[in-house]
């Protein structure tokens, strides 16, 4: 995870990004609302918003500004830069059909994880329940220590790298099951390495369990992680610890071979 020093960043760029984050958080905001929230002069906010609007990064509806579709264009560009991105999408859909559960593929981004591919089997009924109304959506960020996918990725990192992430991101607790102690997390990462997959036991959303496995490229670098998620009453016993991990392992091994081939032909 890269962390820039304050001396290497531009105040004007940071201010524009803060405005964008505030607009997203508020699901649309007026110039006055943004000036009040960020303690900025209205004239300053106007200049930033006018620039972002002119470049297509904002949409103005009446007096309210919204995040523009330009970000969708950039996000899709970032997603398709992943090695074997088409193979990733196909693997996610294939595993969803095989397990009849929710499947997603995530990558680590500056100490958080973000969903870059997802699939929901037609029989899935657990889409909006749980304490956080969980449903893995493209472009959604999650605390890396709270999900099976995130822990699967952390298990491929050195202790120093994990500590660096936690120093910046902390250990938020979305549920009472979330691991919030570093040593406990490192013990869980060791268990993950031993069994070859991570388990998320209602650590991000109450009532949801998941199984995650890291996906590596031919050089052993971590590309991302794939996980299968479902309600705790379905993901239990042998289903949680044997059947789903076996299906996940088969798909991940195929995907890693496809990624190696895709990278080799670039």
Steps between C-alpha positions, in 0.01 A plus 500: 500500500645837399478787744598843373646760734310830538788682329446303177130584456321805361248685716283590200476139384426380852224760530335386176513139615353593840213671321439193284498274807257731676267504199506121487446466875203738492363345178499844344571841650463870431785746496388649832474159667851411388643833613347452846607138536862560397530850650589655166409828335215466253718663234764229550243222477356658186836493319562135585148392404503698178825334397379149586169562324672630186720189487202263539574383854181652638139526390299805606127463552352834597719622786612150597822335385534124455794275414525469121523199274858588409598302809325192365712530186820529704399221736429259217838587349668421833308174531587378151870561566495200735692209349250251362202726575271312261603168651427644846143592399443157348639323808277701733187414302602135470551465873168669577323247280683210661445605861164680455636771730634853465852526358727799465858586409677774691837675488690690764512875443705715738423282800132435427334244275270587213263281298593485132282207387188339649228252417176400669341166433132521410410303813679732738256645750751661734564830328377782723490346850741519788611790716663682208256407223784307342531450133836504328480776241750603237719781627411455868781529755524282813743493796754238400501313834121447511442261207624160388634651178690767687651253745597271211698787350654602833617141546721541191664814642789533741434595862662837432269572209191401699608723788555790261143462371355479851700804611321706235159334481449381856272209590139614481238265647185479283372213719576349840675211321757722328861438597634822653819373665813481284644189656167323463494604135853368441398169656201486264725577202726211602199267510402631158842411360484153654160406354541692173190717531351764727166492678290804577264419786251787526790745533373758252128427505300311758354179359750479212787256460752479221797303374783682323810396313784713364572498126866523399675568172774281355766686701316446827372855530152553642254603229195499727267262675180311417234420756171317535248653741166391640282498810646332805221242509609373155875540535568267790675171577639313200350752258708779655820309561512241221253530214527872426880513553539207257291672232678829563841337478421338164383829351792698643755253362341525155491878525865523601594294195290728277658811653848357440408437136348847459806670647730289285327611180498874584 
